[in-house]
Amino acid sequence: MRKELNKELKEWAVALMIGFLIFLVIRIFVFAPYRIDGDSMLPTLQNDNKVLVWKLFYNEQMMERFDVVVFKVSEEESYVKRIIGLPGDKVTYKDDQLFINDEAIEEHYLDEERKQTGYTKLTEDFSVQSIAHLERIPEGKVLVLGDNRLNSLDSRRFGLISTDDIIGEVKFRFWPFNEITYDFD
C-alpha cells in the first residue's frame, strides 16, 4: 500500500513538473499577459484592460501595418502602440491624413475617437523626415503611434523604435469580460 502511494505521489509530482514546464515555455515563448497602463490607445484599449501578447515568431518579417504591439522602452517599462510605418516606408501626416509612400491611407480605427471627442483633426502634421531626419524608415525600425493621438507618447516624441524591442502583437483582450476582443486592426 505504501509503495503504491509513493508511486502515485511521484507520478503526480512528475505531472505537475511537466505541466509547470509547459506553462513556462508557453509564457516565455508563445504569449504573455499584459496590463494596459494609460490612455494612449483610447478608445481601442483602455487603462487596466488585460490583453494577451503573441510573441512566437513575431519578428520584422511578420509585422504588418496597423498591428498593435507591446515594446520595451527600458528594462522596467513597456508601451503599447500601433505600427504605422514599416521599414522602407515614407510616412507623412498632412491635414490629419496619413500618407504612406505618397498614397493616402484610411485609418478607420480613429473614427470612434473622432466621434467621442468631436475633434475633426487628431494628428498634427509630421513626417519621418521631421522626427528621424530620414526620407524613409530604415531596416530594423518602425514608426508607432497611439490611437489617442491627442494624448500619446509615441514616435512623434521619441522617434522610431527598433524592431528588436518589440515583445509581440496584442491579439486578445480578456479583461474586462464584457469587452473581450480579438484582433485590433
ABEGO torsion letter per residue (X at the ends): XAAAAAAAAAAAAAAAAAAAAAAAAAAAAABBBBBBBEAAAOAABBBGBBBBBBABGBBAAABBBGBBBBBBABAABBBBBBBABBBGBBBBBBGGBBBBGGBBBBBAAAAAAAAAAGBABABBBBBAAAAAGBABBBBGBBBBBBABAABBBBAAAAEBBBAAABAEBBABBAOBAAABBBEAX
